[in-house]
Amino acid sequence: MTSYAKHVNHDVSPMACPVHLDDVDLFGDGAQEHWYEAYEILHRDSPVHRIDGGGLTPGTDAFVLTKHADITQVVKDPVRFPSVTTMRLGKLVDQGLSGEEIYAAHNSLMTASMATLRPTQELYFRHRKELTDPWVGPGALRHREMITQHAHSLIDEWIDDRSGAARGFDVEFISRFARPLPQRVMASILGFPIEDIPRLAAWGDAAVTPFVHGSGHRHEMTPEQTEDMVARLDGFQEYIYEHVTAKRDDPQDDMISFLCDVHYEALDRQLTDIEIAGIVHAMILGGLETTQYALEEQAQLLCEHPGTFEQLRGDRSKLRNFVEEAMRMRSPTHGLSTRVTAHDEVFQGVDVPAGSLLHMRFGAANVDDAEFDCPYDLDLDRAGVTRHVTFSTGPRVCPGATLSRLEQQIAWGALLDRVEAIEYGADNDWLHQPGIMFGTLKLNLRVLLADTPLSLGTGRVASS
Ligand code: HEM
C-alpha cells in the first residue's frame, strides 16, 4: 500500500499505476502522475536502478540513483563524479576552438560561453562567484522590493475579477501568476523591457525543449526536434546583442550592464558579447519554468491540505518552511543525468563501473524515508527543512537557488496578504507536462477574498 496521497488527477494518466518493479517507467507517457508510486517501488526494490546501455558511450550503462545519501555523495564530489558538462567543455577547449567557432558548430550560446569562461571546475566556481552570484545568488536579496512589486501588480490584474460572485472566483493560476512572475523578475534583473516578455517566453520555451520533449533519461531529441528548437531560438542572439550594445553605451542598474562592464578576475579580462549572451541564455533557461512549477505545485499542496493557507496567514514564520517542504515534496526538477563515475563505485551494494552515467533522481531522494521521517507529510515544523536536494547541493548547487527561494516566499507572502483562502477551481482535468520537470500548464484556483465566507473544499470543485 502506498503512503503517497494520490494526486487528484492520478487516474487521468494514460499509464497504469506501477505495482511491481517491472511496471516502473519513469520516462513514458503519463509517467509523471505515477512518479511517487514508482519511487516507493524503486526505494524498496531497486534504489540504484540500472539502465542497460544507457551510458554516454556504447557499451556503458546508466544508473538511476534514488537515495538521498547516494545523490548527496555524488554531487558533493566533482572529482570522483565529474560533471558531464565540464567533461564536454574540456574536449571543446582541447580542440582550441573560439567561442564563435563553438557556437557555429554546436548552435548553443551557452556551450560557447561556458567553454571560454568556465571550462574547468575551478573556473566554474570563479564564474559563479564573480558573475552570477551578485545577481541571482546571494546578491539576489537586493531584488526583494522589485519582486514584491511584480507579485502585487499581478494580483492587482485579477483581484477585482469576482464581479459580484458570492464566494470568490476562479483564476487560472499559471498564466496569471506562476508563469509571469518569474518572467517579469528575470526581465527586470537582466534589464529587458517587460513588454518583450512574450518574445522572451517563446525563446525560454524553446530553450527548455530537451527537458520537456526530450526522451528518456538523457533527454535526447530527434534531429527534427533539434532543428525546430534552433529555429524557435532564431532572433534571440540578435536580441541580446542589441541590448548589450545599448547597455555598453548607456549602462543601467541591471545584470547585462554589469556583465558588459565587469572585469572577470579569473581570466583577467572583460567578457565578449557571445559570453554575455550565453549567461543570459542560462538565466532564461534555468530561471523561468522551474520557479513557475514550484509555485504551481505549492498551490496544489495548499488545495490538498485545507487549513494550511489559513495557518500560514496566521503565522508567517512558517512560510519559509512551507516553501521548503513544498519544494521537497514536489520538486520542480525530478531528475538530471549530469554526472559520471570516474572510478568503479558501489552504491547500496550495487556495483557501478567507472564510466557509468548517473541519473540523479532528486525528486525521489526528497521522499527517501531513510532521510525524511514520514516523507509524504507536509510538516511545517520539520527539522532541517532545507536538507532536500531540489536545487542539488555541493559545489554545483543551482546558482539561482537564492533568487527562486526569495521569489517563492514573496509570492506567497503577497497572496496571503490579499487572499483569504484558495481551493481547486473548475475544469482541472490536466496532466503534468512530459519530460523531467514536474509541473502542470494549467491550474484553475478558486480564490476567496477576505470579505467572502471561508469554506474550503477538500479536492477539486466539480465543473458546474
Ligand atoms: C525552484 C526553482 C529551481 C530549481 C528546482 C532548480 C534546480 C536546479 C538543479 C537541480 C540544477 C543542477 C545542479 C547540479 O548539477 O548539481 C540547477 C542548475 C542550474 N540552475 Fe537552477 N533551479 C531553479 C531555479 C533557478 C533559477 C531561478 C535560475 C536562474 C536565475 C537557475 C539557474 C540555473 C543554472 C544556470 C544552472 C546550471 C548550472 C551549471 O552550469 O551547472 N535555476 N538548477
Residues whose N, C-alpha, C, O or C-beta is under 5 A from the ligand:
A	BS01	HEM	V75 V136 A282 M283 G286 G287 T290 T291 A294 P332 T333 T338 V389 T390 F391 S392 T393 R396 V397 C398 P399 G400 A401 L403 S404
